Amino acid sequence: MALAIYSLCTVTALLCAWLLFSAYRRSHYRLLLWSSLGFAGLTLNNLALALDKLVFTLVDLTILRTAIALLAFMVILYGLIWDSQ
């Protein structure tokens, strides 16, 4: 059951990143670019969570997961603050 939930979260974040990037290609609104890059980072975060909980059970990947999430949100925050039109 956990595998299904982690997979759905990862696929949802990947779908959001893809939709945001395809909207950016059509409109060239830069906030969509930063949001798509942020969601790509959140996809990696969800993938790291699944690997942490299901594959590498003896190794703690909490710091790596937190660093990935922090970078993803920093990208979105950069787009919101400095690069919004």
C-alpha positions in Angstrom: 0.0 0.0 0.0 2.8 2.4 0.8 4.4 1.8 -2.6 1.1 2.8 -4.3 0.9 6.0 -2.3 4.5 7.0 -2.9 4.2 6.2 -6.6 1.0 8.3 -6.9 2.6 11.2 -5.1 5.7 11.0 -7.4 3.6 10.7 -10.6 1.4 13.6 -9.5 4.4 15.9 -8.9 5.9 14.8 -12.2 2.6 15.5 -14.0 2.4 19.0 -12.4 6.0 19.7 -13.5 5.2 18.6 -17.1 2.0 20.6 -17.3 3.6 23.7 -15.9 6.5 23.4 -18.3 4.3 22.9 -21.3 2.3 26.0 -20.3 5.6 27.9 -20.1 6.5 26.8 -23.6 3.3 28.3 -24.9 3.2 31.5 -23.0 6.9 32.2 -22.0 5.7 33.4 -18.6 8.8 32.9 -16.4 6.9 32.1 -13.2 5.7 28.9 -14.9 9.3 27.9 -15.6 10.3 28.4 -12.0 7.3 26.5 -10.8 7.9 23.6 -13.2 11.5 23.4 -12.0 10.3 23.5 -8.4 7.9 20.6 -9.0 10.6 18.7 -10.8 12.6 19.0 -7.5 9.5 17.9 -5.6 9.3 14.9 -7.9 12.9 14.0 -6.9 12.0 14.5 -3.3 9.1 12.1 -3.5 11.3 9.6 -5.3 13.9 9.9 -2.6 11.2 9.4 0.0 10.1 6.2 -1.7 13.7 5.0 -1.9 14.3 5.9 1.8 11.2 4.1 3.1 11.1 1.1 0.8 14.5 0.3 -0.6 17.2 1.7 1.7 15.5 0.8 5.0 18.8 0.6 6.9 20.1 4.0 5.7 18.5 7.3 6.8 18.0 9.6 3.8 16.2 12.3 5.8 18.9 15.0 5.3 19.0 14.3 1.5 15.2 14.5 1.2 15.1 17.7 3.2 17.8 19.3 1.1 16.0 18.4 -2.1 12.7 19.8 -0.8 14.5 23.0 0.4 16.1 23.5 -3.0 12.8 22.9 -4.8 11.0 25.4 -2.6 13.8 27.9 -3.0 13.5 27.8 -6.8 9.8 28.4 -6.5 10.4 31.2 -4.0 13.0 32.8 -6.3 10.5 32.8 -9.1 7.8 34.3 -6.9 9.9 37.1 -5.4 12.5 38.2 -8.0 11.3 37.0 -11.4 7.5 37.6 -11.4 6.2 40.0 -14.0 
